[in-house]
């Protein structure tokens, strides 16, 4: 899954590497990547749009928690 390097959907990075503060964050990243690959043939735009919306809805929410919200929304609307 290729990710934005800037903008509202860009994940936290350090020296170009993704930054996860807890194991669950890496897992939700992997789940989102696998779901996008399987359901959307790698087209990350549907997830990206939901992530941007999740961040806009609650800008104070921690970044990876917004990934959970976006993934839940994507899965719910895709089934």
C-alpha positions in Angstrom: 0.0 0.0 0.0 1.6 3.3 -1.1 0.9 6.1 1.3 0.6 9.8 1.1 3.9 11.4 2.3 2.1 14.7 3.2 -1.3 16.0 3.7 -4.0 15.0 6.1 -3.8 11.3 5.4 0.0 11.0 5.7 1.0 8.6 8.5 3.6 9.6 11.1 7.2 8.9 10.0 10.7 9.1 11.3 13.5 9.1 8.8 11.1 8.0 6.2 9.9 5.0 8.2 6.4 4.6 9.5 6.1 5.2 13.3 3.9 3.0 15.4 3.6 3.6 19.2 1.9 0.3 19.9 1.6 -3.1 18.2 -2.2 -2.6 17.5 -1.3 0.4 15.3 0.9 -1.8 13.0 -1.9 -4.4 12.9 -4.6 -1.9 11.9 -2.2 -0.7 9.2 -1.8 -4.2 7.9 -5.5 -4.9 8.1 -6.3 -1.8 6.1 -3.6 -2.6 3.5 -4.9 -6.2 3.1 -8.5 -5.1 2.8 -7.7 -2.5 0.2 -5.6 -5.0 -1.8 -8.3 -7.7 -1.6 -11.5 -5.6 -2.0 -10.3 -2.7 -4.2 -7.4 -4.4 -6.1 -5.0 -2.1 -4.4 -6.9 1.2 -5.1 -6.3 3.0 -1.9 -8.4 6.0 -2.8 -11.6 4.8 -1.1 -9.7 4.2 2.2 -7.8 7.5 1.8 -11.0 9.5 1.4 -12.5 7.9 4.5 -9.3 8.5 6.5 -9.4 12.2 5.5 -13.0 12.4 6.6 -12.3 10.6 9.9 -9.5 13.1 10.6 -11.7 16.1 9.7 -14.5 14.8 11.9 -12.3 14.7 15.0 -8.9 16.4 14.4 -7.9 15.8 18.0 -8.3 12.0 17.7 -5.0 10.2 17.6 -3.9 9.4 14.0 -4.0 5.6 14.2 -7.4 5.7 15.9 -8.7 7.6 12.8 -7.3 4.7 10.7 -9.6 2.4 12.8 -12.6 4.6 12.2 -11.8 4.8 8.4 -11.3 1.1 8.1 -14.5 0.3 10.0 -16.4 2.6 7.7 -14.9 1.2 4.6 -15.6 -2.4 5.6 -19.2 -1.6 6.7 -20.0 0.1 3.4 -18.2 -2.5 1.3 -20.1 -5.6 2.4 
